[in-house]
Amino acid sequence: MTTQRSAGRPRNEEASDLALAAARRLVHDHGYDSVTMSMIADAAGIGRQSVYRRWSTKADLIMDALISHVVKISVPTEGDVISILSSYLSSLFEGLDVDGSAIKSLIAAAQKDPEFEHHFNARFVLPRNEALIGILRRAVNAGELSPDANPKIGAELIHGAFWFRLLLGRPLDAQFALEIAQTVVGGMKATGATARNATR
């Protein structure tokens, strides 16, 4: 006589969730370089083969772990550009602040491994950059920002500010998000007037 497994989530999905949670904890505590696939399997309480069947490399596993934890950030749709931008950045900072040490380890790893660098940029950095560009571009189209303002440059200025603070271990909080939003938006509002004055 055989017994049927109770209804619920598939076993491989449960094992994947355990591995992702263990990977986040270990990288946060020990850094990317010190963590191994075996350590993750042991910490998750699952077989090592279960881990290797799902992920071919440690980098892939840890990237999935971080992405699954911080990527689910929606862009606000109501309010002026400063409130939308500061709200989005606050949500982003919450994830970066929690996993800041892990992300710094991944940045270091990306400098050594061009293939991993490509995946890190494609899956982690660029989606957030596109979200910022979108916020600023919509504000330009709505007339909140100067028509000659450059959303791509604005997004890069924002990235530079928060990555710099993250790498130095300084706090990422709602006040900092508001200050970035006010500074960048203030500059992009002044762009048109500044350019006209410079030609006189």
KEKE-3310 file (N, C-alpha, C; in steps of 0.2 Angstrom, whole numbers, plus 5000, padded with zeros to 4 digits):
npx = (5004:5003:5006:5000:5007:5004:4993:5000:5013:5025:5039:5051:5051:5049:5062:5070:5066:5071:5085:5087:5084:5094:5106:5105:5106:5119:5128:5126:5131:5145:5150:5152:5163:5167:5157:5150:5143:5140:5139:5128:5118:5119:5115:5103:5097:5095:5098:5114:5114:5101:5103:5113:5106:5097:5104:5118:5130:5138:5137:5125:5115:5116:5113:5100:5095:5096:5089:5076:5073:5074:5069:5055:5049:5037:5034:5028:5013:5005:5006:5018:5033:5044:5039:5035:5048:5056:5048:5050:5064:5065:5059:5068:5080:5077:5078:5092:5099:5096:5102:5115:5129:5130:5127:5138:5148:5145:5147:5160:5164:5159:5169:5179:5174:5169:5158:5149:5148:5140:5128:5124:5123:5113:5102:5101:5106:5103:5088:5083:5089:5082:5069:5071:5074:5062:5053:5058:5057:5043:5040:5046:5038:5026:5028:5033:5047:5061:5060:5072:5079:5089:5084:5091:5104:5100:5096:5108:5115:5108:5110:5124:5125:5118:5125:5137:5136:5131:5143:5152:5146:5137:5121:5106:5091:5074:5075:5087:5083:5073:5081:5090:5080:5075:5086:5090:5079:5077:5088:5085:5074:5079:5087:5083:5081:5094:5102:5097:5101:5114:5117:5115)
npy = (4994:5011:5028:5044:5059:5073:5087:5102:5113:5109:5097:5100:5114:5118:5115:5123:5136:5134:5133:5146:5155:5150:5154:5168:5171:5165:5172:5185:5184:5179:5183:5183:5176:5166:5157:5141:5130:5118:5122:5130:5120:5112:5121:5123:5111:5102:5090:5089:5086:5091:5104:5106:5101:5111:5123:5128:5134:5143:5157:5159:5153:5162:5174:5172:5171:5184:5191:5186:5191:5205:5211:5213:5226:5239:5252:5268:5276:5287:5304:5318:5320:5320:5314:5302:5297:5297:5288:5276:5275:5273:5261:5253:5255:5249:5235:5235:5239:5229:5218:5223:5220:5207:5211:5219:5210:5203:5213:5214:5201:5201:5209:5200:5191:5190:5185:5183:5196:5201:5195:5199:5213:5213:5207:5213:5227:5234:5233:5241:5253:5256:5257:5269:5278:5277:5284:5297:5300:5300:5311:5321:5321:5324:5337:5341:5341:5349:5350:5347:5340:5326:5310:5298:5302:5308:5296:5290:5298:5297:5283:5284:5291:5282:5270:5274:5277:5265:5257:5263:5260:5268:5274:5270:5277:5283:5297:5300:5296:5305:5317:5314:5313:5326:5334:5329:5331:5345:5349:5345:5352:5364:5364:5368:5382:5385:5382:5391:5403:5402:5404:5416)
npz = (5000:4996:5001:4999:4996:5006:5001:4994:4992:4979:4983:4978:4976:4989:4994:4987:4991:5005:5002:4996:5007:5016:5009:5008:5022:5025:5016:5021:5034:5032:5020:5002:4996:5006:5007:5002:4991:4997:5011:5010:5007:5018:5029:5025:5027:5017:5004:4996:4982:4978:4978:4969:4957:4955:4954:4945:4948:4962:4962:4954:4962:4974:4968:4964:4977:4982:4973:4974:4986:4986:4974:4972:4970:4968:4957:4963:4958:4960:4965:4966:4957:4966:4977:4972:4968:4979:4987:4980:4981:4995:4997:4989:4996:5008:5006:5001:5012:5022:5015:5013:5015:5009:4995:4993:4993:4982:4972:4973:4969:4956:4949:4947:4939:4924:4917:4928:4932:4921:4923:4935:4933:4923:4930:4942:4944:4932:4930:4940:4937:4925:4930:4938:4927:4920:4930:4930:4916:4914:4922:4915:4903:4909:4911:4923:4925:4917:4899:4892:4901:4906:4908:4909:4913:4925:4932:4934:4942:4954:4956:4958:4970:4980:4979:4983:4996:5001:4999:5008:5020:5026:5032:5024:5022:5024:5024:5018:5005:5002:5001:4991:4980:4980:4977:4965:4957:4958:4951:4938:4936:4934:4923:4910:4912:4916:4905:4895:4900:4899:4886:4883)
capx = (5000:5007:5003:5000:5010:4998:4993:5004:5018:5030:5044:5057:5050:5051:5069:5073:5065:5076:5091:5088:5085:5100:5111:5105:5109:5126:5132:5126:5136:5151:5153:5151:5169:5168:5151:5150:5136:5139:5137:5121:5114:5119:5112:5096:5094:5093:5103:5118:5112:5095:5105:5116:5102:5094:5109:5125:5135:5136:5134:5118:5111:5116:5110:5093:5093:5096:5084:5070:5072:5073:5067:5048:5047:5033:5035:5022:5010:5002:5010:5022:5039:5048:5036:5036:5055:5058:5045:5053:5070:5065:5058:5074:5085:5076:5082:5099:5101:5096:5107:5120:5135:5129:5128:5145:5152:5143:5150:5167:5164:5158:5175:5183:5171:5165:5151:5144:5146:5135:5122:5123:5121:5107:5097:5100:5107:5099:5081:5082:5091:5076:5064:5072:5073:5055:5050:5060:5055:5036:5040:5047:5033:5021:5029:5036:5054:5062:5059:5078:5082:5091:5082:5097:5109:5097:5096:5115:5117:5105:5114:5130:5124:5116:5130:5143:5134:5131:5150:5155:5142:5132:5114:5101:5085:5069:5077:5092:5079:5070:5086:5092:5075:5074:5092:5090:5073:5079:5093:5082:5069:5083:5091:5081:5083:5101:5104:5095:5105:5121:5117:5114)
capy = (5000:5017:5034:5050:5065:5078:5092:5108:5115:5103:5097:5104:5121:5120:5114:5129:5141:5133:5135:5153:5158:5149:5157:5175:5171:5164:5178:5191:5183:5177:5186:5179:5171:5161:5153:5136:5126:5113:5125:5132:5114:5110:5126:5123:5105:5098:5086:5093:5085:5095:5111:5106:5100:5117:5129:5125:5138:5147:5163:5158:5152:5168:5179:5171:5172:5191:5194:5184:5195:5213:5213:5214:5233:5242:5260:5271:5279:5293:5309:5322:5316:5320:5309:5295:5295:5296:5282:5270:5274:5271:5254:5250:5255:5244:5229:5236:5240:5222:5214:5227:5216:5202:5214:5222:5204:5201:5218:5212:5195:5203:5212:5195:5186:5194:5182:5184:5203:5202:5192:5204:5219:5212:5205:5217:5234:5237:5234:5247:5259:5257:5260:5276:5282:5278:5289:5303:5301:5302:5317:5326:5321:5327:5344:5342:5342:5353:5346:5345:5336:5319:5305:5293:5305:5308:5290:5288:5302:5293:5277:5285:5293:5277:5265:5277:5277:5258:5254:5266:5257:5273:5272:5271:5278:5287:5304:5301:5295:5311:5322:5313:5315:5334:5337:5327:5334:5352:5350:5343:5357:5370:5362:5372:5389:5386:5381:5397:5408:5401:5406:5424)
capz = (5000:4995:5004:4995:5000:5007:4996:4996:4988:4977:4987:4975:4977:4996:4995:4984:4996:5010:5000:4995:5013:5019:5005:5011:5029:5025:5013:5025:5039:5030:5014:4996:4995:5011:5007:4997:4989:5003:5017:5009:5008:5025:5032:5023:5029:5012:5001:4992:4975:4977:4977:4962:4952:4954:4952:4942:4952:4968:4960:4952:4968:4978:4964:4965:4984:4983:4969:4977:4992:4986:4968:4972:4972:4963:4957:4964:4952:4962:4968:4961:4955:4972:4982:4969:4968:4986:4990:4977:4983:5001:4996:4987:5002:5014:5004:5001:5019:5025:5012:5010:5015:5003:4989:4992:4991:4975:4968:4973:4965:4949:4947:4946:4935:4919:4916:4933:4931:4916:4926:4941:4930:4920:4934:4948:4943:4926:4931:4945:4933:4921:4934:4939:4921:4919:4934:4928:4910:4915:4925:4909:4899:4912:4912:4930:4924:4911:4893:4890:4906:4903:4913:4910:4918:4932:4936:4935:4948:4959:4958:4961:4977:4985:4979:4986:5003:5003:4999:5014:5026:5029:5032:5018:5025:5020:5024:5012:4999:5000:5000:4984:4976:4980:4974:4957:4954:4958:4946:4932:4934:4933:4917:4905:4913:4916:4898:4891:4903:4897:4879:4883)
cpx = (5004:5003:5005:5003:5004:4999:4997:5008:5023:5036:5050:5057:5051:5058:5072:5072:5070:5083:5092:5088:5091:5106:5111:5108:5117:5131:5132:5131:5143:5154:5153:5157:5169:5162:5152:5144:5135:5137:5130:5116:5113:5115:5104:5092:5092:5099:5107:5116:5106:5098:5109:5112:5098:5098:5116:5131:5133:5134:5127:5113:5110:5112:5102:5090:5092:5090:5077:5068:5071:5070:5060:5047:5043:5034:5028:5019:5006:5007:5014:5029:5044:5045:5036:5043:5057:5055:5048:5060:5070:5064:5064:5079:5083:5079:5089:5102:5101:5102:5113:5127:5135:5130:5135:5149:5151:5146:5157:5168:5163:5164:5180:5181:5167:5158:5146:5143:5140:5128:5120:5120:5114:5101:5096:5101:5103:5092:5079:5084:5085:5070:5065:5071:5066:5051:5052:5058:5047:5035:5041:5041:5027:5022:5032:5044:5055:5062:5066:5082:5083:5089:5088:5102:5107:5097:5103:5117:5114:5108:5121:5130:5122:5121:5136:5142:5134:5138:5153:5151:5138:5125:5110:5094:5080:5071:5082:5088:5076:5075:5089:5086:5074:5080:5092:5085:5074:5083:5090:5077:5073:5087:5089:5083:5090:5104:5103:5099:5112:5122:5117:5120)
cpy = (5006:5023:5039:5055:5070:5084:5098:5109:5109:5103:5100:5111:5123:5119:5120:5135:5141:5135:5142:5157:5157:5153:5165:5175:5170:5169:5184:5190:5182:5180:5181:5174:5166:5156:5148:5133:5121:5116:5127:5126:5112:5114:5125:5116:5101:5094:5090:5093:5089:5102:5111:5105:5107:5123:5126:5128:5141:5154:5164:5158:5159:5174:5178:5172:5180:5194:5192:5188:5202:5215:5215:5222:5237:5249:5263:5275:5286:5298:5313:5318:5315:5314:5302:5292:5293:5289:5276:5269:5271:5263:5250:5250:5250:5237:5229:5236:5233:5218:5217:5223:5211:5205:5217:5216:5202:5206:5216:5206:5197:5206:5206:5190:5189:5191:5183:5192:5205:5200:5197:5210:5218:5210:5210:5224:5237:5238:5240:5253:5261:5260:5267:5280:5283:5283:5296:5305:5303:5309:5323:5326:5324:5335:5346:5344:5346:5348:5344:5342:5329:5314:5300:5296:5306:5302:5288:5292:5299:5287:5279:5287:5287:5271:5267:5276:5270:5255:5257:5263:5263:5271:5274:5271:5283:5295:5305:5300:5301:5317:5320:5315:5323:5337:5335:5331:5342:5353:5350:5349:5363:5370:5367:5379:5390:5386:5388:5403:5408:5403:5413:5428)
cpz = (5000:4999:5000:4999:5000:5002:4998:4991:4986:4982:4985:4976:4985:4997:4992:4988:5002:5008:4999:5002:5017:5016:5008:5018:5029:5022:5017:5031:5038:5024:5008:4995:5000:5010:5001:4996:4995:5009:5016:5010:5015:5030:5031:5025:5023:5009:4996:4984:4974:4975:4970:4956:4950:4951:4950:4946:4958:4967:4958:4958:4972:4974:4965:4972:4985:4979:4971:4983:4991:4979:4968:4974:4967:4963:4958:4958:4954:4966:4963:4961:4961:4976:4979:4969:4975:4989:4986:4980:4991:5001:4994:4993:5007:5012:5003:5008:5023:5022:5010:5010:5010:4997:4988:4990:4984:4970:4967:4968:4957:4945:4944:4940:4930:4917:4922:4933:4926:4919:4931:4938:4927:4924:4940:4947:4938:4927:4935:4941:4928:4924:4936:4933:4919:4923:4931:4921:4910:4917:4919:4905:4902:4913:4919:4930:4917:4905:4890:4895:4903:4909:4914:4914:4925:4936:4938:4941:4954:4961:4961:4969:4982:4985:4983:4994:5005:5004:5006:5020:5029:5028:5026:5021:5021:5019:5018:5005:4997:4998:4992:4979:4975:4976:4966:4954:4953:4952:4939:4930:4932:4926:4912:4906:4913:4909:4894:4894:4900:4890:4878:4883)
residu = (MET:THR:THR:GLN:ARG:SER:ALA:GLY:ARG:PRO:ARG:ASN:GLU:GLU:ALA:SER:ASP:LEU:ALA:LEU:ALA:ALA:ALA:ARG:ARG:LEU:VAL:HIS:ASP:HIS:GLY:TYR:ASP:SER:VAL:THR:MET:SER:MET:ILE:ALA:ASP:ALA:ALA:GLY:ILE:GLY:ARG:GLN:SER:VAL:TYR:ARG:ARG:TRP:SER:THR:LYS:ALA:ASP:LEU:ILE:MET:ASP:ALA:LEU:ILE:SER:HIS:VAL:VAL:LYS:ILE:SER:VAL:PRO:THR:GLU:GLY:ASP:VAL:ILE:SER:ILE:LEU:SER:SER:TYR:LEU:SER:SER:LEU:PHE:GLU:GLY:LEU:ASP:VAL:ASP:GLY:SER:ALA:ILE:LYS:SER:LEU:ILE:ALA:ALA:ALA:GLN:LYS:ASP:PRO:GLU:PHE:GLU:HIS:HIS:PHE:ASN:ALA:ARG:PHE:VAL:LEU:PRO:ARG:ASN:GLU:ALA:LEU:ILE:GLY:ILE:LEU:ARG:ARG:ALA:VAL:ASN:ALA:GLY:GLU:LEU:SER:PRO:ASP:ALA:ASN:PRO:LYS:ILE:GLY:ALA:GLU:LEU:ILE:HIS:GLY:ALA:PHE:TRP:PHE:ARG:LEU:LEU:LEU:GLY:ARG:PRO:LEU:ASP:ALA:GLN:PHE:ALA:LEU:GLU:ILE:ALA:GLN:THR:VAL:VAL:GLY:GLY:MET:LYS:ALA:THR:GLY:ALA:THR:ALA:ARG:ASN:ALA:THR:ARG)
# end
